[in-house]
Amino acid sequence: MNIDLVVLSIATLLGFYMAANIGANDLANAMGTSVGSGALTLRQAVLVSVIANVFGAVLAGGHVTSTISKGIIQPALFATEPDKLMLGMFAALISASLCVHLATHFGLPVSTTHAIVGAVVGFGIVSVGAGAVSWGKIISIALSWAISPVAGALIGGSIFYFVEKNILSTSDPYTAAIRYSPGLIFSVVIVLFLSFIFKGLKNLHLDIGFFQTLLVAIPFAALAGLLGRRWARRHLRLRRRLGGINTRGYSPVESFFALLQVLTACYVAFAHGANDVANAVGPLATIFSVVKTKSVALQVEISFWMLFIGGIAVGGGLFAFGTRVLETIGKKITEITPSRGFCAEFGAATSILICSRLGLPVSTTHVLVGSVVGVGLMRGMGTLDLRILKNIVLSWIVTLPLTMVLSSVVFKLLGFFLL
């Protein structure tokens, strides 16, 4: 039996198990408001997310990754013991996957990046010592626990306050929606364009400045606003003639926001594929490199097939066991309609863009949950399920130390039996 083939086969299964867990939790978190509001069905969400994820992973994903995930431990520390690095990556995949799977089982949206970072720290401490860990990164993660949900809540809530006051609560929401449609569509295109360049395509390291990008984005956004107004006028006038409410009990004016929400969700799924699929295939690529070269490389190529199949595995995970997190984000925290879902998604995208430009550490998962909470708060504290929120916050706090401990134990066990 070829032992290398066995190792690579097991590593591949673990990598794609991790990818499936990312889909069931991270991607379910991203698509939750769209499904919860009825803007997309589960099957539509899976189809959209698979396509956007694969495109994001293949076109803009990290084709070169640091040997140690997220720059937490220097690979040179394992130069004389590459097998330790390989076992560490096995331990990281196993522990992070189990942790995210457990959170998904209870419907708790957690950061898979934090899970894999905690796992790397865990095996790093027991293998090369606590002094080798970049604790500044851990402090940055701790800061993101506070910054992310607060930023999301403030911006998401503010956007919903504007929409509620100027459109939904007016005596004629149809006319108000048509009047404000150019500005809303212009804002969405500007934010998504900038986010696409600086967040979705960040792994391509494009040499383009913020204001240069803004100058390119403005004409496209203005054109989209003008065309969008024509569409909104025809669409909403037709809805008005039909009258009544839709089958979910929402005002027909909500259909205007459903399209904007789906557009925003598509961007989130693309950015997810570009930035988060590597959480699963990065450790896998490292294992492949160690097995093939019997050495430790400072950087490792991530193969096209890893990114492609990883993107599909993420979508498969969403379809197979992402329902619970979808329900938490889309239904349990607060009631979501297309307008509220749009405000939450757009608020999250705007928050991430602003915080990234300011150099503030944020978690996409935490920002989106915060944005949903902010939208709910605009309708009153009584609209929020505080028990669900308490459980979510506890899961955020526990994720990093839990994966650290689990990874260190798994690493020790693997070392005992295999080294």
C-alpha positions as CSV (number, residue, x, y, z in Angstrom):
1,M,0.0,0.0,0.0
2,N,1.3,3.5,-0.9
3,I,1.3,5.4,2.4
4,D,1.5,8.7,0.6
5,L,-1.6,8.0,-1.4
6,V,-3.5,7.1,1.8
7,V,-2.3,10.3,3.5
8,L,-3.4,12.4,0.6
9,S,-6.7,10.7,0.3
10,I,-7.5,11.2,4.0
11,A,-6.4,14.8,3.7
12,T,-8.6,15.4,0.7
13,L,-11.6,14.0,2.5
14,L,-10.9,16.2,5.6
15,G,-10.4,19.3,3.4
16,F,-13.7,18.9,1.7
17,Y,-15.4,18.0,4.9
18,M,-14.2,21.4,6.2
19,A,-15.4,23.0,3.0
20,A,-18.8,21.5,3.5
21,N,-18.9,22.8,7.0
22,I,-18.0,26.3,5.8
23,G,-20.9,26.1,3.4
24,A,-23.3,24.9,6.1
25,N,-22.3,27.7,8.4
26,D,-20.5,30.7,6.8
27,L,-22.4,30.6,3.5
28,A,-25.7,29.8,5.2
29,N,-25.0,32.9,7.3
30,A,-24.5,34.9,4.2
31,M,-27.6,33.6,2.4
32,G,-29.8,33.4,5.5
33,T,-31.6,36.7,5.1
34,S,-32.4,36.0,1.4
35,V,-33.9,32.7,2.2
36,G,-35.6,33.9,5.4
37,S,-37.3,36.8,3.6
38,G,-38.4,34.7,0.7
39,A,-36.3,36.5,-1.9
40,L,-34.7,33.2,-2.7
41,T,-35.8,29.6,-2.1
42,L,-33.3,27.2,-0.6
43,R,-32.7,25.6,-4.0
44,Q,-32.2,29.0,-5.6
45,A,-29.8,30.0,-2.8
46,V,-27.8,26.8,-3.3
47,L,-27.6,27.3,-7.1
48,V,-26.6,31.0,-6.7
49,S,-24.1,30.3,-4.0
50,V,-22.4,27.4,-5.8
51,I,-22.0,29.4,-9.0
52,A,-20.8,32.6,-7.1
53,N,-18.5,30.5,-4.8
54,V,-16.8,28.6,-7.6
55,F,-16.2,31.8,-9.6
56,G,-15.0,33.6,-6.5
57,A,-12.7,30.7,-5.5
58,V,-11.3,30.1,-9.0
59,L,-11.0,33.6,-10.3
60,A,-10.1,35.5,-7.2
61,G,-9.2,32.9,-4.6
62,G,-5.8,32.7,-3.0
63,H,-3.8,30.6,-5.5
64,V,-0.8,31.0,-3.3
65,T,-1.2,30.7,0.5
66,S,1.2,31.0,3.4
67,T,2.2,27.6,4.7
68,I,0.8,28.3,8.1
69,S,-2.8,29.7,7.9
70,K,-3.2,33.4,8.3
71,G,0.5,34.0,9.1
72,I,0.1,32.8,12.7
73,I,3.3,30.7,12.9
74,Q,6.4,30.9,10.8
75,P,6.9,27.8,8.6
76,A,10.7,28.0,9.1
77,L,10.1,26.6,12.6
78,F,9.1,23.3,11.0
79,A,12.0,23.2,8.5
80,T,13.7,20.2,10.2
81,E,10.4,18.4,11.0
82,P,8.0,18.7,8.1
83,D,6.0,15.7,9.4
84,K,5.0,17.8,12.4
85,L,3.6,20.5,10.2
86,M,1.7,17.9,8.2
87,L,0.2,16.4,11.4
88,G,-0.6,19.9,12.6
89,M,-2.6,20.6,9.5
90,F,-4.4,17.4,10.0
91,A,-5.2,18.4,13.6
92,A,-6.3,21.9,12.4
93,L,-8.7,20.4,9.8
94,I,-10.2,17.9,12.2
95,S,-10.7,20.2,15.1
96,A,-11.9,23.2,13.1
97,S,-14.3,21.0,11.1
98,L,-15.7,19.4,14.3
99,C,-16.1,22.8,16.0
100,V,-18.0,24.3,13.0
101,H,-20.1,21.2,12.6
102,L,-21.1,21.4,16.2
103,A,-22.0,25.0,15.9
104,T,-24.0,24.3,12.7
105,H,-25.9,21.4,14.5
106,F,-27.2,24.0,17.0
107,G,-27.8,26.6,14.4
108,L,-25.1,29.0,15.6
109,P,-23.3,31.2,13.0
110,V,-19.6,31.2,13.8
111,S,-16.5,32.5,12.1
112,T,-14.8,29.6,10.3
113,T,-11.7,31.8,10.0
114,H,-11.6,32.1,13.8
115,A,-12.0,28.3,14.0
116,I,-9.1,27.5,11.7
117,V,-6.9,30.2,13.4
118,G,-7.6,28.8,16.8
119,A,-6.8,25.3,15.5
120,V,-3.4,26.5,14.1
121,V,-2.6,28.2,17.4
122,G,-3.5,25.0,19.3
123,F,-1.1,22.7,17.5
124,G,1.5,25.5,17.2
125,I,1.7,25.9,21.0
126,V,2.2,22.2,21.7
127,S,4.6,21.7,18.8
128,V,6.9,24.7,18.7
129,G,5.9,26.7,21.8
130,A,3.7,29.7,22.7
131,G,6.5,32.1,21.8
132,A,6.2,31.2,18.2
133,V,2.6,32.3,17.9
134,S,1.8,35.7,16.5
135,W,-0.3,36.9,19.5
136,G,-1.0,40.2,17.7
137,K,-3.3,38.3,15.4
138,I,-5.2,36.8,18.3
139,I,-5.6,40.3,19.8
140,S,-6.9,41.5,16.4
141,I,-9.5,38.7,16.5
142,A,-10.6,39.6,20.0
143,L,-11.1,43.2,18.9
144,S,-13.2,42.0,15.9
145,W,-15.6,40.4,18.4
146,A,-16.5,43.9,19.6
147,I,-16.0,46.0,16.4
148,S,-17.8,43.7,13.9
149,P,-21.3,43.4,15.4
150,V,-21.4,47.0,16.6
151,A,-20.4,48.3,13.1
152,G,-22.9,46.0,11.5
153,A,-25.7,47.1,13.9
154,L,-25.0,50.8,13.5
155,I,-24.9,50.8,9.7
156,G,-27.6,48.2,9.1
157,G,-29.9,49.8,11.5
158,S,-29.3,53.3,10.0
159,I,-30.1,52.1,6.5
160,F,-33.3,50.4,7.7
161,Y,-34.3,53.6,9.6
162,F,-33.9,55.6,6.3
163,V,-35.9,53.0,4.3
164,E,-38.6,52.7,6.9
165,K,-39.1,56.4,7.4
166,N,-38.8,57.5,3.8
167,I,-40.5,54.6,1.9
168,L,-42.2,51.9,3.9
169,S,-44.1,54.1,6.4
170,T,-45.2,56.8,4.0
171,S,-48.8,57.2,2.8
172,D,-47.7,56.1,-0.7
173,P,-44.8,53.6,-0.4
174,Y,-45.0,52.8,-4.2
175,T,-44.3,56.4,-5.2
176,A,-41.7,56.8,-2.5
177,A,-39.9,53.6,-3.7
178,I,-39.8,54.9,-7.2
179,R,-38.5,58.3,-6.1
180,Y,-35.7,56.9,-4.0
181,S,-34.8,53.9,-6.3
182,P,-32.0,55.8,-8.2
183,G,-30.3,56.8,-5.0
184,L,-30.6,53.3,-3.5
185,I,-29.4,51.5,-6.6
186,F,-26.6,54.0,-7.1
187,S,-25.4,53.4,-3.5
188,V,-25.7,49.7,-3.8
189,V,-23.6,49.6,-7.0
190,I,-21.0,51.9,-5.6
191,V,-20.5,49.9,-2.4
192,L,-20.6,46.5,-4.2
193,F,-18.1,47.7,-6.9
194,L,-15.7,49.0,-4.3
195,S,-16.1,45.9,-2.1
196,F,-15.6,43.7,-5.2
197,I,-12.3,45.3,-6.0
198,F,-10.9,45.7,-2.5
199,K,-12.4,42.8,-0.7
200,G,-13.6,40.2,-3.3
201,L,-10.5,40.6,-5.4
202,K,-8.0,41.3,-2.7
203,N,-6.0,38.1,-3.4
204,L,-5.2,39.4,-6.9
205,H,-3.4,42.4,-5.3
206,L,-4.6,44.8,-8.0
207,D,-2.5,48.0,-8.2
208,I,-5.4,50.5,-8.1
209,G,-6.2,53.2,-5.6
210,F,-9.5,53.8,-3.8
211,F,-10.3,57.1,-5.5
212,Q,-9.4,55.8,-8.9
213,T,-11.8,52.9,-8.4
214,L,-14.5,55.3,-7.1
215,L,-14.1,57.4,-10.3
216,V,-14.7,54.3,-12.4
217,A,-17.6,53.1,-10.3
218,I,-19.6,56.4,-10.3
219,P,-20.6,56.4,-14.0
220,F,-21.6,52.7,-13.8
221,A,-23.6,53.4,-10.6
222,A,-25.3,56.4,-12.2
223,L,-26.3,54.5,-15.2
224,A,-27.6,51.6,-13.1
225,G,-29.6,54.1,-11.0
226,L,-31.3,55.6,-14.1
227,L,-32.1,52.2,-15.6
228,G,-33.1,50.9,-12.2
229,R,-35.6,53.7,-11.8
230,R,-37.3,52.8,-15.1
231,W,-37.5,49.2,-14.1
232,A,-38.8,50.2,-10.6
233,R,-41.5,52.4,-12.1
234,R,-42.8,49.7,-14.4
235,H,-42.5,46.9,-11.8
236,L,-44.1,48.8,-8.9
237,R,-46.9,50.2,-11.0
238,L,-47.8,46.7,-12.1
239,R,-47.7,45.6,-8.5
240,R,-49.9,48.5,-7.5
241,R,-52.5,47.6,-10.1
242,L,-52.5,44.0,-8.9
243,G,-52.9,45.3,-5.3
244,G,-53.2,43.3,-2.1
245,I,-50.4,41.5,-0.4
246,N,-48.3,38.5,-1.5
247,T,-48.6,35.0,-0.3
248,R,-46.1,35.6,2.6
249,G,-48.2,38.5,3.9
250,Y,-45.7,41.3,2.7
251,S,-46.6,44.5,0.9
252,P,-45.9,44.2,-2.8
253,V,-43.5,47.1,-2.5
254,E,-41.2,44.7,-0.8
255,S,-40.5,43.0,-4.2
256,F,-38.4,46.0,-5.1
257,F,-36.0,45.3,-2.3
258,A,-36.0,41.5,-3.0
259,L,-34.0,42.1,-6.2
260,L,-31.5,44.4,-4.4
261,Q,-31.2,41.8,-1.7
262,V,-30.4,39.0,-4.1
263,L,-27.8,41.2,-5.9
264,T,-26.1,41.9,-2.6
265,A,-26.2,38.2,-1.6
266,C,-24.6,37.3,-4.9
267,Y,-21.7,39.6,-4.1
268,V,-21.4,38.1,-0.5
269,A,-21.3,34.6,-2.0
270,F,-18.6,35.6,-4.5
271,A,-16.5,37.3,-1.8
272,H,-17.0,34.2,0.3
273,G,-15.5,32.0,-2.4
274,A,-12.7,34.3,-3.0
275,N,-11.6,34.6,0.7
276,D,-13.0,31.8,2.7
277,V,-12.7,28.6,0.6
278,A,-8.9,28.8,1.4
279,N,-9.7,28.1,5.0
280,A,-10.4,24.5,3.9
281,V,-8.1,24.0,1.0
282,G,-5.1,26.0,2.4
283,P,-4.2,23.3,5.0
284,L,-4.9,20.7,2.4
285,A,-2.5,22.3,0.0
286,T,0.1,22.4,2.8
287,I,-0.3,18.6,3.4
288,F,0.1,17.9,-0.3
289,S,3.2,20.0,-0.5
290,V,4.9,18.3,2.5
291,V,4.0,14.8,1.2
292,K,5.3,15.5,-2.2
293,T,8.5,17.5,-1.4
294,K,9.3,16.1,2.1
295,S,10.1,19.7,3.1
296,V,8.5,22.9,4.3
297,A,7.8,25.7,1.8
298,L,7.4,29.3,2.7
299,Q,4.5,29.5,0.2
300,V,2.3,26.7,-1.2
301,E,0.5,26.7,-4.5
302,I,-3.2,25.9,-4.2
303,S,-4.2,23.8,-7.2
304,F,-7.1,24.8,-9.5
305,W,-8.9,21.6,-8.8
306,M,-8.8,22.2,-5.0
307,L,-10.4,25.7,-5.4
308,F,-13.0,24.4,-7.9
309,I,-14.1,21.3,-5.9
310,G,-13.8,23.3,-2.7
311,G,-16.2,25.8,-4.0
312,I,-18.7,23.0,-5.0
313,A,-18.2,21.4,-1.6
314,V,-19.1,24.7,0.1
315,G,-22.4,24.8,-1.9
316,G,-23.1,21.1,-1.1
317,G,-22.6,21.8,2.6
318,L,-25.2,24.6,2.4
319,F,-27.7,22.3,0.8
320,A,-27.0,19.2,2.9
321,F,-27.0,20.7,6.4
322,G,-27.2,24.5,6.3
323,T,-30.9,24.7,7.1
324,R,-30.4,25.4,10.8
325,V,-28.1,28.4,10.4
326,L,-30.3,29.7,7.6
327,E,-33.2,29.6,10.0
328,T,-31.3,31.3,12.7
329,I,-30.2,34.2,10.5
330,G,-33.4,34.4,8.4
331,K,-36.1,33.7,11.0
332,K,-35.0,33.3,14.6
333,I,-33.1,36.5,15.5
334,T,-35.9,38.7,14.2
335,E,-38.5,38.5,11.4
336,I,-37.0,39.2,8.0
337,T,-38.8,40.8,5.1
338,P,-37.1,41.6,1.7
339,S,-36.6,45.3,2.8
340,R,-35.1,44.3,6.2
341,G,-33.0,41.6,4.6
342,F,-31.7,44.1,2.0
343,C,-30.8,46.6,4.7
344,A,-29.0,43.9,6.7
345,E,-27.0,42.6,3.7
346,F,-26.2,46.0,2.4
347,G,-25.4,47.3,5.9
348,A,-23.0,44.3,6.3
349,A,-21.3,45.0,3.0
350,T,-21.0,48.7,3.8
351,S,-19.6,48.0,7.3
352,I,-17.0,45.6,6.0
353,L,-15.9,48.0,3.3
354,I,-15.6,50.9,5.7
355,C,-13.8,48.9,8.4
356,S,-11.4,47.4,5.9
357,R,-10.5,50.8,4.6
358,L,-10.0,52.1,8.1
359,G,-7.8,49.0,8.9
360,L,-10.2,47.7,11.6
361,P,-10.4,44.0,12.1
362,V,-13.8,42.6,11.3
363,S,-15.5,39.2,10.8
364,T,-18.0,38.9,8.0
365,T,-20.1,36.5,10.1
366,H,-20.2,38.8,13.1
367,V,-20.9,41.9,11.0
368,L,-23.9,40.3,9.3
369,V,-25.4,39.1,12.6
370,G,-24.9,42.6,14.0
371,S,-26.5,44.1,11.0
372,V,-29.6,41.8,11.4
373,V,-29.7,42.8,15.1
374,G,-29.5,46.5,14.1
375,V,-32.4,46.2,11.7
376,G,-34.4,44.4,14.5
377,L,-33.6,47.1,17.0
378,M,-35.1,49.8,14.8
379,R,-38.4,48.0,15.3
380,G,-38.0,47.7,19.1
381,M,-36.1,45.4,21.5
382,G,-39.2,43.1,21.7
383,T,-38.7,42.0,18.1
384,L,-35.4,40.3,18.9
385,D,-35.0,36.8,20.4
386,L,-32.5,37.6,23.1
387,R,-32.0,33.9,24.0
388,I,-30.8,33.2,20.5
389,L,-28.5,36.2,20.6
390,K,-27.0,35.1,23.9
391,N,-26.2,31.7,22.5
392,I,-24.7,33.2,19.3
393,V,-22.4,35.5,21.3
394,L,-21.3,32.7,23.6
395,S,-20.5,30.6,20.5
396,W,-18.3,33.4,19.2
397,I,-16.4,33.6,22.5
398,V,-15.9,29.8,22.7
399,T,-14.9,29.1,19.1
400,L,-11.2,30.2,19.4
401,P,-10.3,28.6,22.7
402,L,-12.3,25.4,21.9
403,T,-10.5,24.8,18.6
404,M,-7.2,25.6,20.3
405,V,-7.7,23.0,23.0
406,L,-9.2,20.4,20.6
407,S,-6.4,20.9,18.0
408,S,-3.6,20.5,20.6
409,V,-5.2,17.3,21.9
410,V,-5.7,15.9,18.4
411,F,-2.1,16.8,17.5
412,K,-0.8,15.0,20.5
413,L,-2.8,11.9,19.8
414,L,-1.7,11.9,16.1
415,G,1.9,12.3,17.2
416,F,1.7,9.5,19.8
417,F,0.4,7.0,17.2
418,L,2.1,8.1,14.0
419,L,5.5,9.8,14.9
